[in-house]
Amino acid sequence: MGFGSDLKLEEEYYNKVFKPWLNSRGNDSIFIRFNSNNIIYELLQKKNDVDIILDNGTENISLSLKVRRSCYNDIFFETISNCNKNTPGWGYYSKADFIVYSMGDFINGFLSILFNPADVKKLNLEKYKIQYGKTYNNNKLLYKTEGRIIPFSDFKHTLLFDQRKNERR
């Protein structure tokens, strides 16, 4: 799996699961897709970690979308996005109003929660286990990310929906 497949997963999740759910609640939204010539992508998504803008007619709300391929009882709160360069992870640089953290697959369904990244940063992050993610391109490791594994029970969040059909964790 690589960065391109992660972007594809996020876009597929948005189109097949999240946007229909938003539409059912009467929310209009804009998904900011990757395009190297797209100034909106460069300014909002790449620099500020904003993937979705919601418009309810009176205000705009920005969301960052995180999608994991498996369900867990915790989140991976990214603290370093590229360990080679020691660049801050989305947990620190995101300017999105909320993170939409979704886990699952298109066969068994998704669990999606919503939280404010500022609330998580208030925790003592040092007490949580460090874990690493890896980004590949053509089976070559490009870089590792670092994050803290934080159980849902340790931070304030809202369950958006749980569509999973199989065993609940």
C-alpha positions, 0 to 999 in steps of 0.5 A, a space after each residue: 500500500 502506498 500514498 496513492 492507494 491511501 488517497 484513493 481509499 479516502 476518495 472512495 470512502 467519501 463518495 460511497 459512504 460519507 457523502 451519502 450520509 451527509 446528504 441524508 442529513 441535509 449537509 452539502 459538502 465539497 471534497 478537496 481532491 489531490 491535483 497538482 495544479 489545484 491551488 485549493 488543494 495546495 492551500 487547504 489540504 496540503 498545508 492545513 489538512 482540510 479535506 472536506 468543507 461542509 456548508 449548512 447555509 449559515 456556516 462552513 465547517 472544515 473536516 479532515 478525513 482519516 480512513 483506516 482499512 481495519 477496525 480498532 478501539 483506538 486512533 493513530 494520532 500522527 505526531 510526525 508525518 515523515 520521520 526522515 525529515 521530522 515534519 509535524 504530523 496531522 495531529 499537530 498541523 491540522 487546522 480542520 475544525 474536526 477529524 472524521 476518523 473512519 475504520 473498516 471496509 466496503 464489504 463489512 461496513 465502517 465505524 466513523 467517529 468525530 473529534 476535535 484535534 485540539 482536545 486530543 492535544 490536551 492529553 499527556 501524549 507521552 503516556 501513549 504507545 508510539 507506533 509507526 506507519 510506512 508509506 511505500 511506492 512500488 514496494 520501496 519504502 519512501 518514509 515512516 510516520 510516527 504516532 501515538 495509539 490513543 484509546 477512544 475512551 481517553 478522549 472526547 469524541 462523537 460516534 457518527 455511525 457504525 455500519 459494521 455488519 460483523 463482530 463488534 470490537 
